[in-house]
Each structure stands twice: as C-alpha cells, then as structure tokens.
Amino acid sequence: MDELRNLQQMYSLAAGRFNQYEGKDFILPQVFKDEVKEINTNSITYNEYSAVIETKGTQTGVLNIYLPNQWFYIASYFTDFFNELQKYKRYALKVFSKDRLKELNGLELTAEEEIHISRLELSDRSKSYLKRFVTDYAWWYGAKTIDRGDFYVSPILSSARLVNASQSFVADLCAFLSDKKHLVDAIIKGEECLSSVELLRQKAAATFLKKAMFITIEQDANLACLESLNMYSKTSVLLKINGFPLGRDFEQLPNRMDDVDVNVLWVYDDKKYVLYLEWTPEMMESQFFPMFNKAYQGVLRMEKDVTGEYVLYQEKKIKASAKILKTSPLQQIFYGAPGTGKSFEICCLTKGKEVIRTTFHPDSDYSTFVGAYKPTSIEVPVRDVTGKVIIEDGKKVTENRIVYEFVEQAFLQAYIKAWKAYAAVEAVEKPTDQYLIIEEINRGNCAQIFGDLFQLLDRNSAGFSDYPITADKDMKKQLAKAFKGLTIADTERINAIYDKDVINGVISGEILLLPDNLYIWATMNTSDQSLFPIDSAFKRRWDWKYVPICEGVNERGERLGFKLKVAGKEYDWWNFLEKINNEIDEQTKSEDKKLGYFFCKAHNGVIDAETFVSKVVFYLWNDVFKDQDVTSIFNDGDEELTFSKFYFTDNLGRPVVNEDKVEVFLSNLGLKPIEDVSVEADTINEQTAE
C-alpha cells in the first residue's frame, strides 16, 4: 500500500534546510557541467559563477537567459517536495477530471468522489492528505490550480522565499533536477568540486602574498623585514619558496618551477622566484585570510591574543594597533519565534555602547530610514519694505517662518557618528563602535527602505564596504556639513584597501562607505515572514543568529520563574509554554508560531489573567489556530470555547475577563496549579518512602 507524505511538513522541512544556506556564490561541480549540456532542449554554457541558457530561435531571435549558480543550489533543496507534489497530482487525476480539479479548492467532495478516493490503494491517512490537497490549497501553499502543468511553482518559490517573477526559473530547475539525485547530491554536498575550490583559494592566497611583498619591498627597500611575517612559526602553517622557509637565505633561492602546482611568479632585482603554499582549505579560511587580507596596509606580523582574536602589529611602531578580526558580525539578524528575547539579547550585547535604534513597519521608506527634507519652524526678524529690521520698544520684532531642512534619520545618524569616531582617534587606535539596531526588519519592505544602500552591505575582510556608492546631491550637502573640518588619522591604511583616495570622498560627502566600526544588527520575528519576504540576495549579506525558545533566566543565569495567576491560583509559566508549544507543533508543524518566554511582560514575576487573555489567548485564537481543528484545547464541555467566552460584561457594559473560562482552557492543556502539583509530588514521595 502506497503512502503520501504530509506536504505541509515537507514544505517546512525544505524551507528550514534552505534557511541554513548563507546565499554565498559557489562553483557548480564538474560532474554537473560534464553531464548537463541541455536543459529542456535548450543548450547551456557555464561561467565560473553563472550559467547561460540559449533558447531556441523565436520571432525575435535567440534569447539568452543568465542564471546565477545559486539558483541551481536553491532548486536542489526542493526536489523531494516537487516529486511529492507530482505524486499527489497523479493520484488526484485517478479520481478527478482536470476541469473538476480547477474548481475544487475550498469546496466539499461529493459522495461519489469520496467513494472513488476510498478505493485507492492508499492508507487512510494518505487518503485524508489527498482530500486536503485538492480542496485546501493553503495547506500546501498552492496558488495555481492543480490541473496546470506549473502548479508546483508557487509552493516552491514560497518555500524558498523568492518573490520575483524572474526567479520562477528556480522551479523549472527543480523540475529538471527532480530525477537526478546524483547531481542534487553533488551540488549540495559539493564533494566533486573540493579540489577546484581549494585551487582557487590557494591562488587567491598566493596573489595576496605577492602584493604584500611588493608593498613591503617598496617601503623598506630590503627583504629582511619579511622575517617578521613569522610564517614558519609554531602557530602558523609552513609557507615556503621552493621548499625554503620564507625569510631565510631569501636572495640565494634558486629559480625552480618543477613540482609546483599552484604558483605565482615574483620578479625582484632581475631574479625570478616561485611562491607556493602548503595549506589546506580549512587553514586558508581560519588562518590565511584573517592575517593577510590586511597585507595592503603594510602589515608585517599578526598574532592571536589570549581571547583568540587576531591583533595587528606594525613593525615600525612596535606597538599593537586595533584588533582586526571581529568576534561579532558587522551585520547580523537575530531571528526566532515571538517572545524569545531577541531585543533583550541585543541590549545585553550592546550595553554601554553607542546605539541608535529604529523600527521598520509597512510605511517605512528610504526617507524615514536615511533622511529627507522636512518643514521646520525658525524664528526670523521682521523687515519693512526697505529691508530694515523692525524695532519696537528697543527689541527686534520676530516671526516664525516655515523652512525646509534636511533631517537625518537613523541610518545617517549612525553613519556620521561612526566616521566621527574614526576622526577622534590616532591611526593605531581602535575607534568607538557604533551600533544601528533595526527592530522588526521584515515588517518593512527592505528593498524600498535600503534602496542603493543595499550595495554598501557587502563588506570586505577589513570590515569596510566593498563597493562605495555615490551620494545624491542633498545627502552630499548634508554630509559635507556634518564632516566639515574632520580629519581621519588612519587615512593611509583605509585608502590602501581601495588603491585610491576614498577618505577624501567620504569627508566631502561625495561617496558613502560603511566603516568597520559601524555595526548594523536587526531582529526578526519568524512568524511575520509573510509581511515582506527577504530575498536571497539581501539575506546573504547578513549573518543570522537563531534565538531559541528556552526558559528565562536573569543576567546571573538564575531561573526567572514567571507565574501565571488566574482566579487566585498560580500556574508555572514555563510549564504552560511547554504544553502550548507542543500543541502548536502538533497542529501546525511550524516553529514560527510558537511562543517564547518573554511573549508576555510579567509584573513582579506575575502575568495576570487580563494580560494572558488579551495577548496569549487572542494570538492563539486569531493567528495560530484560526485554520486548525483544536477542539481539544478550545473545548467547553459540549461546546466550543470561543474567544468571546473569555469575557463577560459588567453592569456598565465594560468587558471583564472570565477567569473561570481561563481555568477551563488551562485544564484542557493538562496544566495544574502549582499548589496541586506540589501536593501530588509530596504524595508520590510519601508513597515511595513507604
């Protein structure tokens, strides 16, 4: 007997696995390129990080479709979901005609259709799933009718959080890969492309080192200073030039090209040298790049301090400068279920720091986040027709006049303060960190709010924006005013990162460039993802930190022990959360809808019945279980415990919480007052002792 799998669970599972993908660029494995020469009869060619599909000739000629490699990666996560959707459709067509499938969503099945389904070689649970598939599209996140050939597109794009029409090709790639498991495994696991990735890393490393050497030679006119790179120390991986440790007998090394797989030719004083690295990919990631991405600054030596961070040392000054490897991500989003304490955690991490906070909402836009001209009132002297200031009783006569001034909003406020912090320190000192905190980031349209600032979120290894952008005329004027007279002592180091003068552009307001002391952190309730989905391009520019549901503790790690007080009885709040979250998981299979410990504010450690009903019960009734059959917990004897029953009106018509019904609700969950639980525990202990 065949089995159908729960589509809603598969949707959540696929989305959960995909959310772990950081959105990084990657190279398609060679086995994929060798095997896939066509997709749907259209030829395909491969670039390093993208592919080009050449469609057959049309009235307008050949059309080239450019696909980032990321789309193949995304599609690979949803092949199981796609195959199960097709399986459902095959069974549906055994019972219903295509015309009937067009109209079934939201309708009841006829008695005859029920009989046809009962005769299918499926388990009872699978038959129930099939009925829901054809009558309840919301269950599997469908939009297009099942009779259509592309009915699978909407749920796949929804699960992948893709919203653009152009991204619908991801679903087509999913269909193409659905019967090619070996290619899906190669894409996701990446086993076939490790060697090529390692090769690229080594080439990048050698190139960095070559440039570092040139800079060092130009500055010091000798090679002895390379000794201080200390690359052959006990704490670092051996770096050799044709087998000889760097810095020892350097000028006597021969010119040998044999047995070198990865090399960079370096010419100095009419002598040729070959550089190569004996590093594993893991060592490249953990040691090389944190150390040598700063080579452009004339760095001679880097060491780990006791905290595990890399500290930059400059040989000439014989003194440590700023720590260059940040332990905290410059851009990260704290996400999780409502009430898990995301904002609280940020407050703890930024305690005593410079913080500017803002909150996104559906009406947020670029002007409310960055800044814009707004009308303000100023007091000005009144003049007569000749232009002279009017004086009465020895005083100037004034009036209020409306003028327009550029008003900085949260982003520009934080941006200006971050650069001013740089101007306040010497070149080798660390500037004060500036934090921009965005609450509820997905409640606003991020694409609309960030606009061209989106480009600045790409940070290089030094922590600065990889791609500075040009400021518009109004912003340039405001920044030039804010930065007037400012000087940055670390100008030489920062300019070296870009091989051009960017600091002058920053100070004049001509360009925008995020400094490495500007942190942008945000919070996101996963239950609000449907407001404005965040696309993958935006997501991959952030680090993501999951804040799990757990029992609340104070700063000393001590249990908070919140109580829920109803009708004079106290219930354990954490016990309630465990039970209701188990019910949510059972009914919705969704982590997003669960309740965190701080979903309600407790006063002196107590949550009263009014707060509980207005916040918790209302949320459960209106948002979590509105489409679910939860008569087990919303049950009042032989009747349904509707939300209205949690209130009655007093003689003045004012609503009052019906605490008896709250007790019924808690009892349905199997929750008992703390006193009763204690009595039961004592009884069990006594019986055990006897």
VOTORTOR-449736 format. One record per residue (C-alpha): residue in one letter; chain; x, y, z. Coordinates in steps of 0.001 Angstrom, whole numbers, plus 500000, padded with zeros to 6 digits. Last residue first. Layout:
N
R   rest   kette        x        y        z
R      A       A        X        Y        Z
...
//
This chain:
690
R   rest   kette        x        y        z
R      E       A   506562   503704   552465
R      A       A   509122   506236   551187
R      T       A   507824   505910   547632
R      Q       A   504273   506533   548787
R      E       A   505418   509634   550697
R      N       A   507349   510927   547690
R      I       A   504347   510387   545410
R      T       A   502107   512253   547845
R      D       A   504595   515145   548095
R      A       A   504746   515412   544279
R      E       A   500944   515442   544038
R      V       A   500748   518187   546678
R      S       A   503352   520258   544821
R      V       A   501480   519895   541518
R      D       A   498263   520944   543231
R      E       A   499962   524015   544718
R      I       A   501484   524974   541337
R      P       A   498063   524983   539679
R      K       A   497531   522270   537058
R      L       A   498007   522319   533298
R      G       A   496600   519455   531252
R      L       A   496036   521683   528233
R      N       A   492273   521361   528671
R      S       A   492803   522438   532309
R      L       A   494438   525653   531122
R      F       A   491434   526435   528899
R      V       A   488943   525604   531654
R      E       A   490869   527832   534061
R      V       A   490719   530652   531521
R      K       A   486990   530032   531268
R      D       A   486639   530545   535026
R      E       A   488737   533703   534725
R      N       A   486064   535429   532665
R      V       A   487965   538608   531839
R      V       A   485788   541718   532174
R      P       A   484468   543801   529300
R      R       A   482664   547054   530256
R      G       A   478926   547276   529742
R      L       A   478315   549291   532905
R      N       A   476708   546344   534703
R      D       A   479745   544199   533954
R      T       A   480384   542488   530631
R      F       A   481659   538960   530073
R      Y       A   484926   537828   528513
R      F       A   486748   534563   527766
R      K       A   483577   533326   526115
R      S       A   484178   535689   523179
R      F       A   487273   533685   522226
R      T       A   485248   530563   521531
R      L       A   485361   527552   523850
R      E       A   483434   525206   521612
R      E       A   480503   523444   523193
R      D       A   479824   520054   524787
R      G       A   482021   520833   527777
R      D       A   483938   523977   526961
R      N       A   486619   522965   524463
R      F       A   489248   525225   522964
R      I       A   492038   522824   523977
R      S       A   490811   519587   522403
R      T       A   488597   521446   519948
R      V       A   491756   522451   518125
R      D       A   490764   521945   514490
R      Q       A   493089   524355   512730
R      D       A   492564   527348   510444
R      K       A   492414   530005   513175
R      F       A   494852   528053   515341
R      V       A   497916   530298   515320
R      D       A   496772   533776   514406
R      N       A   493346   534649   515861
R      W       A   492817   532037   518557
R      L       A   496427   531613   519656
R      Y       A   497188   535329   519495
R      F       A   493961   536202   521371
R      V       A   494732   533580   524020
R      V       A   498251   534942   524556
R      K       A   497844   538705   524421
R      S       A   494397   539779   525642
R      V       A   493780   536542   527553
R      F       A   497112   536401   529390
R      T       A   497278   540132   530092
R      E       A   493821   540091   531695
R      A       A   494573   536850   533585
R      D       A   497663   538289   535293
R      I       A   501307   537503   534498
R      V       A   503423   537514   537668
R      G       A   507196   537941   538138
R      N       A   506920   541392   539688
R      H       A   504899   542436   536651
R      A       A   505395   539896   533873
R      K       A   505587   541010   530268
R      C       A   504138   538496   527861
R      F       A   505870   536814   524909
R      F       A   509011   536831   527059
R      Y       A   509347   533051   527337
R      G       A   508862   532496   523630
R      L       A   505634   531358   521993
R      K       A   505450   529075   518955
R      K       A   504135   530274   515604
R      D       A   507427   530155   513712
R      E       A   508329   526612   514718
R      S       A   505565   525255   512483
R      K       A   504170   521739   512320
R      T       A   500752   523401   512629
R      Q       A   498715   521112   514903
R      E       A   501359   519021   516666
R      D       A   503906   521839   516860
R      I       A   501303   524233   518211
R      E       A   500208   521634   520785
R      N       A   503811   521073   521901
R      N       A   504184   524853   522113
R      I       A   501080   525026   524334
R      K       A   502456   522391   526720
R      E       A   505990   523756   527005
R      L       A   504729   527316   527312
R      F       A   502344   526389   530153
R      N       A   505125   524666   532106
R      W       A   507281   527762   531575
R      W       A   504533   529953   533061
R      D       A   504036   527795   536198
R      Y       A   500470   528283   537341
R      E       A   499224   530337   540298
R      K       A   495701   530279   541655
R      G       A   493659   533284   542822
R      A       A   491298   533071   539858
R      V       A   494210   533043   537403
R      K       A   497841   533994   538117
R      L       A   500508   532905   535613
R      K       A   503897   532722   537330
R      F       A   507342   533642   535999
R      G       A   510232   531578   537424
R      L       A   513160   533831   536473
R      R       A   515694   530990   536717
R      E       A   519184   532269   537634
R      G       A   521808   532711   534928
R      R       A   523340   535739   536625
R      E       A   521934   538082   533944
R      N       A   518436   536704   534583
R      V       A   516977   533487   533223
R      G       A   514007   532717   531004
R      E       A   513243   529154   529974
R      C       A   514075   528434   526373
R      I       A   512758   529145   522883
R      P       A   515705   529558   520537
R      V       A   517354   532756   519252
R      Y       A   518811   531924   515831
R      K       A   521635   534169   514698
R      W       A   521858   535011   511009
R      D       A   524851   536747   509456
R      W       A   523804   539226   506838
R      R       A   524694   539917   503203
R      R       A   523257   536554   502185
R      K       A   519754   537631   503156
R      F       A   519612   540590   500741
R      A       A   520454   538480   497703
R      S       A   518189   535681   498992
R      D       A   515064   537839   499100
R      I       A   513504   538967   502374
R      P       A   509757   538323   502417
R      F       A   507701   541404   503353
R      L       A   504733   540639   505619
R      S       A   504680   536838   505230
R      Q       A   507780   536432   507362
R      D       A   505954   537695   510478
R      S       A   506066   534420   512464
R      T       A   509841   534423   512029
R      N       A   510033   537508   514220
R      M       A   513063   539416   513007
R      T       A   515606   541494   514891
R      A       A   518359   543634   513414
R      W       A   522035   544493   513798
R      I       A   524035   547016   511781
R      Y       A   527526   547516   513203
R      L       A   529576   550537   512171
R      N       A   533189   550240   513385
R      D       A   534459   548846   510082
R      P       A   533418   551945   508144
R      L       A   530456   551941   505723
R      L       A   531225   553883   502543
R      L       A   529075   556612   501023
R      I       A   530652   558839   498395
R      E       A   530645   562547   497561
R      G       A   530160   563685   501147
R      S       A   533380   565691   501188
R      I       A   534665   563623   504115
R      V       A   533800   560317   502402
R      G       A   535320   561339   499074
R      N       A   538523   562481   500796
R      I       A   538601   559126   502561
R      V       A   538299   557227   499267
R      D       A   541705   558101   497830
R      K       A   542713   555142   495692
R      D       A   544163   551636   495950
R      Y       A   540925   550521   497667
R      I       A   542392   548936   500804
R      A       A   545316   551369   500662
R      N       A   542892   554269   501186
R      I       A   541966   552828   504583
R      R       A   545577   552498   505759
R      E       A   546618   555933   504532
R      T       A   543578   557691   506022
R      D       A   544047   556334   509558
R      A       A   544392   559834   511034
R      I       A   540986   560837   509649
R      T       A   540458   564610   509551
R      L       A   537143   566416   510020
R      G       A   536906   570173   509347
R      K       A   533404   569851   507889
R      F       A   532103   566304   508332
R      A       A   528474   567215   509163
R      K       A   528254   569961   506514
R      A       A   529854   567774   503843
R      L       A   527440   565023   504880
R      Q       A   524386   567284   504467
R      K       A   525470   568607   501066
R      K       A   526284   565118   499820
R      M       A   522906   563887   501048
R      D       A   521049   566512   499049
R      K       A   523066   565939   495862
R      D       A   522891   562146   495910
R      A       A   525733   560141   497416
R      T       A   527828   557977   495100
R      I       A   528311   554388   496238
R      P       A   531243   552556   497840
R      Y       A   531580   548872   496829
R      D       A   533462   546625   499237
R      S       A   532080   548437   502253
R      F       A   534572   548352   505124
R      G       A   535104   545449   507551
R      A       A   538720   544741   506624
R      S       A   537686   541430   505066
R      N       A   535399   543304   502676
R      R       A   531812   544269   503444
R      D       A   528907   543932   501000
R      L       A   526214   545872   502856
R      L       A   527125   549038   500966
R      Q       A   525312   547888   497823
R      F       A   521989   547743   499681
R      L       A   522439   551457   500376
R      D       A   521058   551881   496824
R      G       A   517497   551472   498147
R      F       A   517589   550480   501820
R      I       A   513923   551178   502561
R      Q       A   512400   550042   499259
R      A       A   514363   546787   499085
R      C       A   513794   546220   502805
R      N       A   509999   546497   502569
R      G       A   509199   546826   506256
R      R       A   507900   544305   508797
R      N       A   510947   542163   507926
R      I       A   513343   544333   509964
R      E       A   511323   544059   513174
R      E       A   513770   546196   515189
R      I       A   516729   547747   513409
R      I       A   519718   548474   515658
R      L       A   522495   550749   514363
R      Y       A   525573   550229   516542
R      Q       A   528669   552435   516634
R      D       A   531989   551032   517861
R      T       A   534461   553567   519224
R      P       A   537596   553851   517124
R      K       A   540548   551500   517660
R      E       A   543911   553207   517901
R      V       A   546846   552842   515515
R      A       A   545931   555833   513333
R      E       A   545048   558126   516245
R      V       A   541483   558543   517444
R      A       A   538637   561104   517268
R      A       A   538349   561156   513480
R      Y       A   537389   557489   513490
R      A       A   534604   558214   515988
R      K       A   533402   560948   513630
R      W       A   533082   558241   510968
R      A       A   530825   556134   513182
R      K       A   528779   559137   514361
R      I       A   528050   560129   510749
R      Y       A   526882   556635   509794
R      A       A   524759   556219   512934
R      Q       A   522878   559487   512343
R      L       A   522702   558757   508606
R      F       A   520998   555414   509237
R      A       A   518635   556598   511973
R      Q       A   517257   559693   510253
R      E       A   518962   562954   509361
R      V       A   516681   565926   508711
R      F       A   517488   568076   505694
R      E       A   515878   571465   506263
R      Y       A   512826   573111   504733
R      V       A   511665   576448   506060
R      I       A   508433   577615   507724
R      R       A   508693   581045   509329
R      N       A   508031   582140   512891
R      E       A   508045   585885   513437
R      T       A   510364   588412   515045
R      V       A   510251   592117   516027
R      K       A   513659   593219   517235
R      K       A   513648   594914   520616
R      G       A   514134   598528   521696
R      D       A   510457   599058   522364
R      E       A   509765   598051   518772
R      I       A   512482   597558   516147
R      I       A   511676   596485   512573
R      V       A   514669   595098   510677
R      K       A   515333   597094   507506
R      G       A   514545   595641   504085
R      T       A   513006   598786   502625
R      V       A   509505   597273   502752
R      D       A   509890   596579   506481
R      R       A   511677   593600   507998
R      V       A   510537   591041   510575
R      P       A   513351   589121   512260
R      V       A   513394   585314   511920
R      E       A   512319   582469   514244
R      I       A   512543   579038   512675
R      S       A   509875   576376   512044
R      T       A   510655   573120   510290
R      P       A   509452   571513   507069
R      K       A   511236   568301   506147
R      Y       A   513991   567483   503677
R      A       A   514969   563845   503788
R      G       A   516862   561251   505811
R      V       A   518128   557673   505778
R      F       A   515451   555461   507346
R      T       A   512359   557671   507062
R      S       A   513425   558890   503597
R      Y       A   514172   555393   502290
R      D       A   510781   554002   503274
R      S       A   508865   552777   506310
R      D       A   505081   552521   505853
R      P       A   504931   548745   506395
R      H       A   506972   548996   509619
R      F       A   510683   549092   510479
R      T       A   511869   550090   513940
R      T       A   514844   552304   514771
R      R       A   517658   552265   517323
R      I       A   520884   554239   517580
R      V       A   523456   552726   519941
R      E       A   526870   553828   521230
R      K       A   527891   551062   523613
R      G       A   527409   550669   527387
R      K       A   525267   547583   526918
R      T       A   525451   546484   523291
R      L       A   525458   542722   523928
R      C       A   522835   542941   526676
R      C       A   520553   545153   524589
R      I       A   520952   542779   521645
R      E       A   519912   539861   523849
R      F       A   516868   541776   525096
R      S       A   515827   542583   521527
R      K       A   515872   538884   520630
R      G       A   514186   537753   523852
R      T       A   512303   534660   522651
R      G       A   508949   536459   522711
R      P       A   507923   535892   519110
R      A       A   509684   532929   517463
R      G       A   513225   533376   516187
R      Y       A   515604   535705   514440
R      F       A   518585   537844   515391
R      I       A   519837   539395   512157
R      Q       A   523502   540159   511690
R      Q       A   525690   542766   510070
R      L       A   529128   543585   511464
R      P       A   529453   540085   512877
R      S       A   530831   539935   516439
R      T       A   534272   538446   517051
R      K       A   535814   540998   514708
R      L       A   539247   540200   513360
R      I       A   541211   543420   513143
R      K       A   542113   544197   516713
R      A       A   543343   547761   516630
R      S       A   547010   548598   516783
R      A       A   549716   546900   518766
R      K       A   553018   548689   519169
R      I       A   556477   548327   517744
R      K       A   555760   551454   515642
R      K       A   557863   550307   512681
R      E       A   556834   546649   512978
R      Q       A   553120   547247   512807
R      Y       A   551167   544684   514768
R      L       A   547593   543605   514024
R      V       A   545823   541549   516660
R      Y       A   543946   538375   515716
R      E       A   541294   537368   518241
R      G       A   541517   534194   520310
R      T       A   540915   535968   523612
R      V       A   544525   535425   524712
R      D       A   545861   537248   521659
R      K       A   546493   535729   518260
R      E       A   549366   537204   516328
R      M       A   549822   539256   513171
R      R       A   553081   540473   511653
R      L       A   554335   542786   508923
R      V       A   551266   544718   507870
R      G       A   551928   547251   505126
R      Q       A   548256   548146   504810
R      Y       A   547770   546060   501693
R      A       A   548588   542989   503771
R      K       A   545324   543301   505718
R      N       A   543747   540427   503817
R      F       A   546845   538596   505003
R      M       A   546004   537565   508540
R      P       A   542248   536903   508576
R      F       A   542683   535345   505118
R      F       A   545459   532933   505986
R      Q       A   544403   531483   509315
R      S       A   540845   530111   509511
R      E       A   539835   530038   505857
R      M       A   543206   529027   504388
R      M       A   543725   526553   507202
R      E       A   540434   524859   506354
R      P       A   541328   524815   502652
R      T       A   544637   523029   503461
R      W       A   547884   524968   503138
R      E       A   551238   524123   501578
R      L       A   551563   527358   499613
R      Y       A   553580   528304   496550
R      L       A   555766   531168   495503
R      V       A   558099   530964   492519
R      Y       A   561036   533332   492327
R      K       A   562614   535190   489427
R      K       A   565690   537373   489776
R      D       A   566123   540678   487953
R      D       A   566090   542581   491272
R      Y       A   562685   541169   492119
R      V       A   560325   539142   489919
R      W       A   557562   537049   491522
R      L       A   555858   534295   489574
R      V       A   552795   532966   491390
R      N       A   552381   529273   491936
R      V       A   549945   526448   492442
R      D       A   551040   523005   491350
R      V       A   554794   523351   491760
R      D       A   556773   520178   491116
R      D       A   559210   521981   488822
R      M       A   559398   525763   488504
R      R       A   562789   526328   490110
R      N       A   564572   529699   490258
R      P       A   567099   529217   493031
R      L       A   566924   530810   496477
R      Q       A   570010   532797   497484
R      E       A   568181   536071   497993
R      F       A   565934   534616   500704
R      D       A   568567   532992   502863
R      R       A   565837   532673   505486
R      G       A   562812   534977   505235
R      L       A   560310   532464   503899
R      P       A   561117   528867   504739
R      F       A   562830   527076   501814
R      G       A   560987   524327   499927
R      N       A   560565   526116   496620
R      I       A   559511   529286   498419
R      K       A   557819   528013   501532
R      L       A   554946   528823   503863
R      L       A   554576   526484   506831
R      V       A   551272   526769   508659
R      S       A   551173   529081   511644
R      T       A   551425   528779   515418
R      K       A   554824   527125   515577
R      S       A   556397   529841   513475
R      Y       A   557162   529422   509755
R      M       A   555075   532391   508668
R      N       A   556867   534760   511024
R      L       A   555917   537767   508919
R      S       A   558800   539309   510852
R      E       A   561319   537680   508517
R      L       A   559774   539663   505672
R      C       A   561541   542719   507107
R      A       A   564851   541309   505907
R      L       A   563808   541689   502282
R      N       A   565087   545195   501653
R      A       A   563960   548539   500269
R      D       A   561667   549128   503274
R      Q       A   558551   550711   501747
R      E       A   558821   549433   498193
R      I       A   559889   545986   499385
R      T       A   556975   545745   501809
R      I       A   554474   546805   499162
R      F       A   555824   544270   496663
R      M       A   555803   541535   499290
R      A       A   552201   542192   500289
R      K       A   551175   542081   496635
R      K       A   552760   538642   496215
R      L       A   551157   537439   499429
R      F       A   547699   538396   498235
R      T       A   548245   536629   494918
R      A       A   549441   533482   496692
R      A       A   546332   533430   498854
R      A       A   543971   533955   495926
R      K       A   545660   531131   494011
R      Q       A   545425   528904   497058
R      R       A   541743   529604   497495
R      L       A   541042   528968   493830
R      L       A   542846   525628   493945
R      E       A   540984   524595   497074
R      V       A   537683   525364   495349
R      S       A   538757   523316   492320
R      S       A   539705   520355   494508
R      L       A   536527   520494   496547
R      C       A   534294   520488   493468
R      E       A   533002   516910   493383
R      E       A   532155   516731   497070
R      G       A   529940   519808   496913
R      K       A   527406   518319   499284
R      I       A   524521   520353   497890
R      I       A   525504   520352   494207
R      A       A   526894   516795   494091
R      D       A   523871   515455   495971
R      V       A   521493   517127   493507
R      L       A   523525   515739   490609
R      H       A   523318   512190   491998
R      K       A   519597   512641   492632
R      K       A   518764   513375   489012
R      D       A   515022   512698   488785
R      S       A   513883   516029   490291
R      L       A   516723   518031   488741
R      F       A   514693   519344   485780
R      A       A   511635   520037   487941
R      C       A   513793   521987   490409
R      L       A   515338   523907   487523
R      D       A   511825   524876   486445
R      A       A   511059   525999   489997
R      V       A   514207   528149   490020
R      F       A   513017   529653   486712
R      S       A   510355   531417   488779
R      Q       A   513121   533810   489873
R      S       A   512296   536216   487059
R      A       A   508816   536713   488543
R      N       A   510365   537995   491759
R      V       A   509084   536633   495071
R      L       A   511504   534001   496294
R      R       A   511238   532949   499935
R      A       A   512461   529417   499073
R      S       A   509259   527903   500497
R      S       A   507181   530452   498594
R      L       A   509039   529788   495359
R      I       A   508439   526043   495750
R      P       A   504791   526460   496754
R      S       A   504077   528780   493793
R      V       A   505820   526784   491049
R      Y       A   504173   523377   491645
R      F       A   501012   524201   489647
R      D       A   503135   524625   486509
R      G       A   501446   521941   484383
R      R       A   498017   523239   485314
R      D       A   495285   520876   486524
R      I       A   496323   521542   490138
R      T       A   495138   525156   490075
R      K       A   497764   527862   490649
R      A       A   498206   529258   494148
R      G       A   499480   526403   496294
R      Y       A   500896   526788   499782
R      W       A   500473   523056   500594
R      W       A   497746   523530   503224
R      A       A   496637   526837   501665
R      Y       A   495494   524885   498593
R      D       A   492708   523235   500580
R      T       A   490281   521149   498491
R      V       A   492550   519079   496195
R      F       A   495410   518534   498648
R      R       A   493078   518150   501622
R      K       A   491379   515182   500019
R      L       A   494789   513687   499173
R      Y       A   496005   514071   502772
R      S       A   492923   512215   504070
R      K       A   493560   509432   501564
R      S       A   497177   509275   502794
R      R       A   495975   508903   506393
R      D       A   493624   506092   505417
R      S       A   496461   504266   503663
R      L       A   496442   504250   499873
R      E       A   495476   501752   497202
R      L       A   492585   503944   496059
R      R       A   489050   502668   496661
R      S       A   488262   505243   499371
R      I       A   489103   508023   496910
R      H       A   486456   506821   494469
R      I       A   483874   506596   497277
R      E       A   484582   510152   498429
R      E       A   484203   511319   494831
R      E       A   480768   509696   494663
R      A       A   479694   511344   497912
R      T       A   480714   514725   496516
R      L       A   483804   516499   497821
R      E       A   483363   519811   499636
R      L       A   484701   523062   498149
R      G       A   487526   525484   499039
R      N       A   489719   524447   496094
R      L       A   487672   522068   493937
R      E       A   487154   524306   490884
R      K       A   490092   523621   488562
R      L       A   490342   519994   489732
R      R       A   486886   519321   488247
R      D       A   488015   520502   484810
R      K       A   491100   518317   485049
R      S       A   488947   515278   485799
R      F       A   489019   513813   489273
R      V       A   489712   510392   490792
R      K       A   492782   508971   489060
R      L       A   493870   512536   488322
R      A       A   494240   513166   492051
R      Y       A   496598   510181   492381
R      R       A   498928   511581   489733
R      K       A   498685   515054   491274
R      Y       A   499768   513790   494685
R      K       A   502795   512114   493114
R      Q       A   503677   515351   491335
R      L       A   503593   517244   494641
R      E       A   505803   514538   496185
R      N       A   508380   514911   493432
R      F       A   508475   518707   493869
R      F       A   508970   518442   497644
R      D       A   511815   515982   497129
R      T       A   513377   518308   494532
R      F       A   513210   521326   496845
R      Y       A   516756   521755   498125
R      S       A   518324   521266   494691
R      A       A   516448   524283   493301
R      I       A   518310   526610   495685
R      Y       A   521711   525303   494562
R      F       A   520806   525552   490890
R      W       A   519609   529104   491526
R      Q       A   522828   529978   493374
R      N       A   524794   529256   490205
R      P       A   523444   532560   488888
R      L       A   521317   532105   485750
R      Y       A   521597   534187   482573
R      I       A   518898   533500   479976
R      N       A   519981   534084   476379
R      L       A   517261   534532   473754
R      V       A   517847   533590   470109
R      G       A   515860   535590   467566
R      T       A   512853   537890   467981
R      Q       A   510466   535566   466150
R      T       A   511961   532711   468105
R      G       A   515179   530682   467860
R      K       A   515773   528056   470519
R      T       A   516808   529226   473961
R      E       A   520424   529692   474996
R      I       A   520836   529045   478710
R      V       A   523805   530844   480246
R      A       A   525334   529697   483542
R      S       A   526794   531586   486473
R      Y       A   529619   531658   488994
R      E       A   532567   530479   486877
R      N       A   530833   530618   483520
R      Y       A   528930   527682   482092
R      T       A   527166   527030   478803
R      I       A   523656   525620   478337
R      S       A   521755   524437   475273
R      N       A   517959   524423   475342
R      T       A   516199   521059   474897
R      N       A   514627   521333   478397
R      I       A   518044   521929   479935
R      E       A   520991   520963   477740
R      K       A   524689   520121   478246
R      V       A   524260   518653   481710
R      E       A   526638   515733   482237
R      D       A   530052   517372   482135
R      K       A   528893   520538   483869
R      F       A   527270   518565   486688
R      V       A   530303   516305   487167
R      Q       A   532452   519453   487274
R      P       A   530692   520690   490391
R      L       A   529000   524092   490062
R      I       A   531083   526845   491622
R      F       A   529715   528790   494560
R      D       A   528366   532213   495462
R      K       A   527181   532556   499049
R      G       A   523496   532663   499930
R      E       A   524004   531609   503553
R      Y       A   522045   528353   503215
R      Q       A   520651   527417   506642
R      N       A   517284   528809   505534
R      F       A   517221   526070   502856
R      R       A   517055   523302   505441
R      G       A   514177   525018   507238
R      A       A   512323   525738   503997
R      A       A   512634   522093   502929
R      L       A   511426   520869   506327
R      S       A   508561   523368   506454
R      Y       A   507340   522390   502961
R      M       A   507757   518685   503737
R      Q       A   505686   519119   506903
R      Q       A   502969   520919   504958
R      L       A   503040   518262   502267
R      N       A   502465   515374   504705
R      R       A   503735   512300   502830
R      L       A   501583   510040   500700
R      E       A   501878   506310   501294
R      D       A   501385   503355   498940
R      M       A   500000   500000   500000
//
